[in-house]
């Protein structure tokens, strides 16, 4: 018996190691794509490139292009890569065979026309931006595939309520794509609440019905959102100790208010499992009848969230909006981290990211693909932040040069980037350790 337990444990360990390897490779691919963006832009704009490397550490494979002088190398640690431009971190002086600066007859330093820092500022901006742009494009491609193959999480109509004499424009199964021209994107329960928060007494909806996009003009009505067999599981985001029939809602202390209540309503199947789960916003009153003292004022629908497969071109179009939504979420989380609204234990470094990707890989390829898209967009955003050593900081120095028509002394800029890189590495290690300690 002990041997079988050990074998199962070993099997699980090797399986998890496999997921870690997959996560490492995925992260490396995203970083290599980032560097490929720099490389492609540099080649198109005539920059001289010394080396393009996959991985870090001592080179285990090298190959030099005799025509261009570019070196391609493979390195043993698969957590990144780099694209080294000629004279990228130097003063831009032309050097002799011994590495000394060449000076003209007047004693002035001769500039190397191929050095990165001697290229036009606008060209350098494009090259620096191209890495993040490549990550953003890869995120769009992945999200398009994900929405087409697996579906986007969207508000979906599960029940339609129509007061007497009023026919609803909605149908069961409608997936809500846009509200008043604004694309609906959902990554958390908060997002579905925000999507409907500022909608007035009437609104224009775009829904996906039987694979076709339809525009609906809807008006809010008073209606009873409950049906026989409905149970309440959450009130205002608070989970109840056990589900209660909707007829007992008024007995809850949390429901003893004239303010609107946000509920999660479920219906159980014969086997005791949840058949449907939906959201309802109710308020106290006696209109309409049979509402057990609560009614809803809205568009006459009960909605839930469901993953809805999208036609390819619709998925492609919505992927752009979803990517910008991810960017907004990342920046909002970053701001909340700085202001202390969320704890530092919520953040993590490279090891935390790899561990999270490994865990998600175990849930299935669809979940893994979704997380890869988010991390790819995350790489794009983070690299554009004006933190020393990142592309955003280098772009900032280039913009300063364009505005004042004089660069910040290269040695000063180099020191700033070096210190920033060290701080970034220390911060990454600290976040990984702090995250590991806080979750154990």
N, C-alpha and C positions, 0 to 999 in steps of 0.2 A: 504493500500500500504506500509506503514511504517513497519507494522508487517512482511510482506512477505520479505522485504529487510533485516530486522533484522534476520529473520529465515535463509535466504540464507547465510548471513554473519556468523551466528553461525555454520551453516553446514560446511562452508569452514574452519572455525577455528577448528572444531572438526576433519575434514579431515586432516588438516595440523598437528594437534596434533598426529593423528594416524601415519602420515609419520615420525614424530619425534620419536615416540616410536619404530617404525620399524628400524629407523636409530640407535637409542640407542642400541637396541637388536643386530643389525648387528655388531656394533662396539664392544660390549661386547663379542660377539662370537669370533671375531678376536683376542681380547686380551686374552680370555680364551684359545683359541687354542695356542697362544704364550706361555702361562704358562703351558699348557698341554705338549708342547714340552720339557720344562725344566723338568717337572714331569716325563715324559716317559724316557728321557735320564737318569735322576737321579735313577729311579727304576732299569733300566737295568744295571747301573754301581754300584749299591749297596749303594747309598747314603741314609741316614736317612732323612725322610721328616716329619716335624712337622705338617704342615697344608697346605691344598689346598683350596683356597677361591674363590668364584665367587661374584664379587661386592666389594664395599668398605663400611666402616662404621661399626657400632656395629653389631655383628652377630645376625641374627634373627632365624637361624637354625644351630645347630651343631650336628655332629655325629662322634664319635671316633671309629676307628678300634681297637678293643681290642688286636688283634694279633700283629699289626705293631705299634700301638700307633699314627697313623696318624689321624689328625682331618680334617673333611670335613665341610665347613661352607658356608652358603648363607648370603649375606649382602645386605642392602637396596639400595645402590646407584649403578646402573648398568652401570658404566663407567670403568670397569676393573676387576681386580682380582689379586691374587698373589699365588705363590708357595713358602712356607717358608721352607728352608732347615735347618736342625739342626746345630746350631752354625755358621750360615752364616755370621753374622755381629759381631761375638765375636772373642776373641783371640784364641779360640780353646782349652781352658783349661777345664778340667773335673771339674764340680761343685758339691758341696754337696747339701743337701736338702734346705739349706738356701741361696743358690745361691753364696756361697763363693768358690774361687778357691782351689782345693785340691793340696797339695804339698807332695812330697815324704820325706823320712827320711833325705835327704840331702838338703831339702828346695827348690828343683826345682819343678816348676809347672808341674803337670801331664796332659798330653795331652789327650783330648777326642778323641778316635779313630773314633767316628761317626761324629765329627764336619766337616762341609763343608770345612773349610780352612785347615784341616788336611788330606784331600783326595789328591791323586796324581794330580799334576798340569794339566796333559794332560786330565784327567777325568773331571776336573773342566772346562777346555776349551770346551769340548764337550757339557757339560750340559749348559754352558752359550750360546753357539752357537745354541743349539737345538731350542730355542724359535723363533729366526729369521728364522731358517730353516723350522719350522712348518708353519710360515706365508708364506714363499716362496712356499712351497708345496701346501698350500691351494689356493694361487693365481694361480698356474699352473692348479689345478683342476677346479677352477671357469672359467678361461680363456678357457680351453678346452671345457667345457660345453657351454660357450658363443659362441665360434667359430663354434661349431657344430650346436647349436640350432638357433643362430641369424646371425652368420657370422662375418668374419674379414673385416675391412675396407682396401681395396686394390685398386691399380690403375687398372682400367678396360677399355678395348679398346671399344670405341663407334663408331669410324670410321677408315677405312683403306684406305690409298692413295698409289697407285702404278703408278709410271711413266711408259710411254710406254715401253714395252719390259721387265719390271721387275715385277715379281709376289711377293707380300708380303707374308711372312711366318705367319703373324698374321691374326686372324679372329676376327670379331666383337664379343664382349662378353668375350674375353680372359681376365682372371684375372692374373695379374703379381705377382708371388710369390717370385721369386729370380732374381737378376741381377748379372751376373758374380759370382755366388756362394754365394752372400750376400743376406740374407733374407730381404725382404721389409716389414717394419713396419711403420704404419702411425698413428699419434695422432694429427697432425696439418698440415696445408698447407705447412709449411716449410719442413716437412719430405718428402713429395712427390717430392719437388724440389731437395732436397739433394739426394734422391734415384737415380736420373738421372744426377746429377751434374757432376760427374767425369767419366761418361761412354764415352769410346772412339768412333772411327768410326765404330767399330763392337762390338758386345756383345752377351753373351749367356744368354738367358732368360729361366726361368721355369715358365710356365703358367698353370692355371687350365682351361681346356676346356671341357665342358660337363661332369664335375665331374672327369676327368682324368688329371693327370700331364703329361705335354708334354715339352720337351726341344727344344728350337728354337735357331738357330744361325742367327742373323739378322745383316744387315749392313745399315748404314745411307745413305739416298738419299735426293735429292732436290725434294720438292713437294709443291703443293698449299694446305694449310690446311683449306681453306674456301669453303663453299657451299652456294648456293642461300638460302637466308632466315636467314643466321647467323648474330648475333648481338654481339657486344663487350660490356661487362659490367664492366670489370676491366682491367687496364693497369698497369703492374708492382706493383700489389697489391693495387692500388688506385682505389676505386670505382667511376665510372663516375656518374655525376648527373642524367643522363638518358642514357639507352642503345642506341648505334648507330649502323647502318649497317656497316659491315666490309669494305664496299666500301668507307666509310668516315674516316677510321682510319688515313690516311695521313694528315687529316685536324686538328688533335689534336696536341696541342703544345708538350705534353708528348711523342708523337710518332715521333717527328721531330729529330731523332737521328739515327746514324748508328749502335748503340749498339742493341743487341737482345732485344726483348720485350716479357715479359711474359703476356699472355692474358687469360682472361676467356671468352670463346665463348659459347653463348646460342642460342638455336633454340626454337621458341615459337610454341605452338599448336594453333589450331583454337580458343580455348576458352581464349587465352591470357596467359595461364600458361606456365611455362618453360617445354618444352618437353625433352630437353637434355642440359646438361651443361658440358663443357670440358675445358681442359687447352691446350694452344698452345704457342710454343716458335717460334717467327717469327723475321726476319730481313729484312731490306730494300733491294730492288733489283728488277730486271725484269725477274727472272727465278724461276719458270716456267711462261708461259703466263697465262693471266687471274687471276693473283694473286693480281691485283690492287696495284702493287708496293711493295708487301711484299710476302715473301715465307719462308718456313721452311726447315731446314736441320736436318733430324733426321731419325727415324725408320719408317716413313710413317704411323704414327698412331696419332689419337686424343684420349686422355685419360681423364677419369674422375675418381672420387673415388666412390666406391660402396661397400656395405656390402655383402660379398660373403660367403655363407655357405660352410664349409669345411667338408670332410669326417672325421670321428672320429679320426683315427690314424694320419691323416695329421694335424688335429687340435691339437692333443696331442704333436706331434713333434714340431710344430710351437709355441706352448705355451711357451716352454723354451726360445726360442729366443726372444719372445715378452716380457717375464718377465725381461730378462736382458736388453732389450730396455727400459722398464719402469724404471729399476734401474738407467740406464745411464741418463735418463731424470730427475729423482729425484735429482741425484748428481749434474747434470748440473744446475738445478734450484737453488739448495742449494748454489752452488758456485757463481751463478749470484746474489743471494741475499746478500752474504757476500761482493762481490765486488761492489755492488750497481748498477749492470746492470738492475736489476728489483727492484721495490719499495717494501718496507716492507709491504705495504698494500696488496700485493699479497699473503702474508703468513697468517696463522691463527692457532689458537689453537684447543682444543677439541670442544668447542662450535661452532666454525666456521665449523669444519669438520662435526659435527652432522647436522647443518643447511644446509650445502651443500648436504649431503646425503638425507635429507628430501625433498629438492627441486627436486633432481634427481629422487627420488621415485615417484614423481607425474608424471614424464614423461613416466613411464612404468617399468615393471620388468626387461627388457633387459638393460635399462640404469642404473638401480640400481645395477644389477649384475656386469656390467662393472666397475662401480665406486668402488664397494666392492673389486674387484680384484686389482685395482690400489692402494687402501688404504692398502690392505693386504701386497702388495709388499712394500709400503711406510713404514709400520710398521717394516718390516724386515730390510730395509735399515737404518732407523733412529735409531733402537735399536743397530745396529752394529757400529754406530759412536762413537769415543772415547771421548764422553762427560761424565763427572762425573755423577754417578748414573745409567747410561745406561749399558746394557750388554757389549757394545764395550769397555767401560772404564774398567770394571771388567776383561775383557779378556786381555786388555793391562797390567794391574797390574799382572795378572797371567803369561803373557809372560815375563815380567821383572823378575819375580821370577824364571822362567825356565832358563833365560839367566844368571842371576847373582847367581843362586842357593841360593837365600836368599830373602824372601818376604819384601816388603815395610812394615814398622811397621803397624800393623793392625789398631791401633788407628788413625794414620795419614791417612791411606786409608779410614777409616770410616768417618773421618771429611771431607775429600775431597768429598766423595759420598753424605754426608748430605748437604754440601754447594751446591753441584751440583744439588741435588734434589730441594732445595729451589729456586735456580736460574731458574731451569727448570719450576717449577710451576709459578713463577713470570713472566717468559717470555711467557708462554702459556696464562696467563690471559691478559698480555699486548698486545699480538698479537690479541687476540679476541676483546679487546676493541678498538684497533687501526683499525682493519678491519671493525668493526661495525661503527665507526665514519667516516671512509673514504668512505664507500658505502652509507651513509645517507646524 
